[in-house]
Amino acid sequence: MQSLSDMLGSADKAFIVCMGDSITEQNEHTHGKLNYAGQFQEKLLKKFGRRQLVLNAGVSDDTTRGILERLDRDALRFRPNVVTLMIGMNDSLWGAGEVQQFKANLISIAEKVRSAGSTLILLTPNTIDIRLEENHIRNSYPLYIQAMREFSITEQVPLCDVYRAFGDRSEKEPNSRGTLMNDCIHPNEYGHDLMAETLFRFLDLTA
């Protein structure tokens, strides 16, 4: 697959839609700073000029079911070149018994995006501490992350593994969790900096 960096560098115009839940939505958790999607737009502006447009279509509390319902309205009707999708945090509330349905939803999303002539890029969300009482309802979350990785391989969808990047940071800096998170599930501005850096490396946009 042509790298996104090459695609954007050679395109006269390109349109990218970032879909997801409250982690993608620009909101209070970043304390007035740009989240990863906003930083993505800034990176493209600096690297390629005003030939690219990024639309943040994150919606708080969303799941793969919600994405399927609004995919045409919020993304595909604009005929985007690329659709990014960070999802799974809220889907994990369904529990271990719904992991296969989650994967089926991802497959349906991928098929719709491909049929529209767009490229889908999947992003795993950040890690969470499922030992916390408020996260016990998401104790199946790691299973959903693994499902995304398996889906990426079987469906040949590029996967930017933000979850792994957060895990790697925690291993190197055991106290980093407190500096990256605004609450039990939402990254703060520093967490979004890590997300953006991870996405830039994945897309070869670091230079």
C-alpha positions in Angstrom: 0.0 0.0 0.0 1.3 3.5 -0.9 2.2 5.2 2.4 -0.2 7.9 3.5 2.8 10.4 3.5 3.4 9.7 -0.2 -0.3 9.8 -0.9 -0.8 13.2 0.7 2.4 14.5 -0.7 1.4 13.8 -4.3 -2.3 14.7 -4.0 -3.6 18.0 -5.1 -6.2 17.7 -2.3 -7.0 15.1 0.3 -9.8 14.7 2.8 -9.4 12.7 6.0 -12.1 11.8 8.5 -11.2 10.8 12.0 -14.0 8.7 13.6 -14.2 7.4 17.1 -15.7 8.1 20.6 -14.8 10.6 23.3 -11.1 9.9 22.9 -11.2 11.2 19.4 -13.8 14.0 20.0 -12.1 17.3 20.9 -13.3 17.9 24.5 -12.4 19.0 28.0 -10.0 16.1 28.7 -7.1 17.9 26.9 -7.5 21.1 28.9 -7.8 23.4 25.9 -5.0 21.7 23.9 -5.4 19.9 20.6 -6.1 16.2 20.8 -4.4 13.7 18.5 -6.8 14.4 15.6 -6.1 18.2 15.9 -2.4 17.6 16.0 -2.7 15.4 12.9 -4.3 18.3 11.1 -1.5 20.6 12.2 1.2 18.1 11.2 -0.3 17.8 7.7 -0.5 21.6 7.4 3.1 22.0 8.3 4.3 19.2 6.0 2.1 19.6 3.0 0.5 23.0 3.2 -3.3 23.6 2.8 -4.0 20.8 0.4 -5.3 18.4 3.1 -8.3 18.7 5.4 -9.0 16.6 8.5 -12.5 16.4 9.9 -12.9 15.3 13.5 -16.0 13.1 13.6 -15.5 11.7 17.1 -18.7 11.3 19.2 -18.7 10.7 22.9 -19.9 7.2 24.0 -19.8 5.8 20.5 -19.3 2.1 19.6 -18.8 0.2 16.4 -22.6 0.0 16.2 -22.8 3.7 16.3 -20.1 4.1 13.8 -22.0 1.8 11.4 -25.1 3.9 11.8 -23.4 7.2 11.1 -20.6 6.2 8.8 -22.3 7.4 5.6 -23.6 10.6 7.1 -20.4 11.7 9.0 -17.7 10.3 6.7 -18.4 8.6 3.4 -20.7 11.2 1.9 -17.7 13.5 1.8 -15.8 10.9 -0.3 -12.7 11.0 1.9 -9.4 9.6 0.8 -8.8 8.2 4.3 -11.0 7.3 7.3 -9.2 6.7 10.6 -11.1 4.8 13.3 -10.2 4.6 17.0 -12.8 2.6 18.8 -13.3 -0.2 21.3 -13.4 1.5 24.7 -17.1 1.6 25.0 -17.7 -1.6 23.0 -15.8 -3.4 25.8 -18.8 -2.7 28.1 -20.6 -5.5 26.2 -18.3 -8.1 27.8 -16.4 -11.0 26.6 -19.4 -12.6 25.0 -19.7 -9.8 22.4 -16.2 -9.8 21.1 -17.1 -11.7 17.9 -19.9 -9.2 17.2 -17.4 -6.4 17.7 -15.2 -8.0 15.1 -18.1 -8.5 12.7 -18.9 -4.8 13.1 -15.3 -3.9 12.2 -15.6 -6.1 9.1 -18.8 -4.3 8.1 -17.1 -0.9 8.6 -14.1 -1.9 6.6 -16.3 -3.2 3.7 -18.3 0.1 3.6 -15.2 2.2 3.6 -13.5 0.1 0.9 -16.7 0.2 -1.2 -16.6 4.0 -1.0 -13.1 4.0 -2.4 -11.5 5.2 0.8 -8.6 3.8 2.9 -9.4 2.7 6.4 -6.7 3.0 9.2 -7.6 1.5 12.5 -6.2 2.8 15.8 -6.3 0.9 19.1 -7.2 3.2 22.0 -5.0 3.9 25.1 -4.5 1.5 27.9 -6.6 1.6 31.1 -6.0 0.2 34.5 -8.7 -2.4 34.9 -7.7 -2.9 38.5 -9.5 0.4 39.3 -13.0 -0.1 40.7 -14.4 2.3 38.1 -12.9 0.2 35.3 -14.2 -3.2 36.5 -17.1 -2.8 34.0 -14.5 -2.8 31.3 -12.6 -5.9 32.4 -13.0 -7.4 28.9 -11.2 -4.5 27.3 -7.9 -6.4 26.5 -10.0 -8.9 24.6 -11.3 -6.2 22.4 -7.8 -4.8 21.8 -6.7 -8.3 20.7 -9.8 -8.6 18.5 -8.7 -5.4 16.7 -5.2 -6.8 16.1 -6.6 -10.0 14.7 -9.0 -8.1 12.5 -6.2 -6.0 11.2 -4.3 -9.1 10.1 -7.2 -11.1 8.6 -8.7 -8.1 6.8 -5.4 -6.5 5.9 -6.4 -3.2 7.5 -3.4 -1.0 8.7 -3.4 -0.8 12.5 -1.7 2.0 14.5 -1.3 0.3 17.9 -1.7 3.2 20.4 -2.5 0.7 23.1 1.0 -0.8 22.8 2.6 2.6 22.8 1.0 3.4 26.1 2.0 0.0 27.5 5.6 0.6 26.3 5.7 4.0 28.0 4.4 2.5 31.2 7.1 -0.1 31.2 9.9 2.5 30.6 8.3 5.0 33.0 6.2 3.2 35.7 4.7 6.4 37.0 3.8 7.8 33.6 0.1 6.6 33.8 -0.7 9.5 36.1 0.9 12.0 33.8 -0.9 10.7 30.6 -4.5 10.3 31.9 -7.2 12.9 32.8 -9.4 10.2 34.4 -9.8 6.5 34.4 -10.3 6.1 30.6 -9.5 9.5 28.9 -6.0 10.6 28.1 -5.1 14.2 29.0 -3.1 16.6 26.7 0.1 14.6 27.3 -1.6 11.3 26.5 -2.8 12.8 23.3 0.7 14.0 22.5 1.8 10.4 22.8 -1.1 9.3 20.6 -0.2 11.9 18.0 3.5 10.9 18.1 2.5 7.2 17.6 0.3 8.0 14.7 3.0 10.2 13.0 5.6 7.4 13.3 3.1 4.9 11.9 2.3 7.1 8.9 6.0 8.2 8.4 5.1 11.8 9.1 7.8 12.5 11.7 10.2 14.4 9.4 
